[in-house]
Every structure is written in structure tokens, then in C-alpha cells.
Amino acid sequence: MEQTICIFGDSIVWGSWDPEEGGWVSRLRSYLETSDYEIRVYNCGVSGDNTDNLLQRFDVEATAREPSIVIFAIGINDSQYANSKNNSRVPIERFQYNLQKLINKAKKFTQKIIFLSLTKVDESKTMPVPWDTTKYYDEENVKKYNSKIKDICNKNNLPFIDIFDLLDNSDLEDGLHPNQEGHKKIFLKIKDFLQGYMS
């Protein structure tokens, strides 16, 4: 029976900075489509998205694709702050609420819901980011948001794929986004997990 995987997230899901292979989701799709799996993979990543944005579009996109597996890889933009740590893009209490709301929405389509952890950042390039000198990503804040994802997965008994320590600074193109090698590492980690999860 054919399965449909929808992967919801931000620019890292979308595939920024991997011009040859299109990012880890595209690599996963290519692998599954050329293997003995009857699986469709949809990249539902939007550059710049946080959980507020994803909540607004989730129902429409999931309804159109009817996923049998939902993977969420979202949260690093929630942790971004402007000028001061007290000014996170999505306050952590709302972030936690949003995660639970996304889970509740996803359960209307499937019980197979997976979360990917956040990735580390290279603060030498993200404090601030070069494309907007009022915006900051720091590792301490990213870790706080990442811990909320892990907590909500434990509370809901959902798989949590931890890739926080998977990438080195050399795998981060601009301090935030993985380069080709970084996307390859994420793909291999997800591929290995899914092979066990779907067997």
C-alpha cells in the first residue's frame, strides 16, 4: 500500500544551500522513489516559517495531500530574536502551545507523527545574521526551544529524531543553513530512522 510522507518546516526543509541535490528532503524523496518503497514524499517547507506560520497553512496542505506520515522540522525561526533575547520571534510559551496544536491537527490525518530536533548554529555567523543585522540566533536559545520539542514528544509519546549534534560548523553554510554535506548527513539520519520505522 502506498504511503504519503509530508515534511513540514522552514528553509532547512525546503533545501537552502544545496543547489545540486535540493536539500535533505529532496535526497530522501530520490532515495525512496528509486528503492522498493511505495512512498510519495512531499516537501512542505517554506523559507522563514515558524510555528505560527505553519499553523496557518497546515490544514489546507495536509488535506490536499492526505499524509500517512507527518514529519515536523520546525522551530529554529521561533527561537530567533530581534535586538534582545527578551524579543523572541515566537515566545517559548506560545511555541510550546503551537507544537501541541500542530500535533492535534496532524492526528486528524495520521497517528504516525515524527519530530526532528533543531540544528546547532555557528554563532560567529549568526550574531547577528548577515542578511538582517537586527536578527540573532544563539545556541543557548536554540537549545531551549529544542528542549520544548523533546518534552512535547515525550508527553505525546512521539518519535524525536535528535540531530542537534550531527552537524559541525563546517556543515553550516551561513551559520544557520546546512550546506550540501550538512543536508547529506541529515538525509542519512532520517533515512536510517525511517527504514526501521516503516518496517
Buried (B, 14 or more C-beta within 10 A) or exposed (E): EEBBBBBBBBBBBBBBBBEEBBBBBBBBBBBBEEEEBEBBBBBBBBBEBBBBBBBEEBEEBBEEBEBBBBBBBBBBBBBBBEEEEEEBBBEBEBBBBBBEBBBEBBEEBBEBBBBBBBBBBBBEBBBBBEEEEEBBBBBEBBEBBBBBBBEBBEEBEBEBBBBBEBBEEEBBBBBBBBBBBBBBBBBBBBBEBBEEEBE
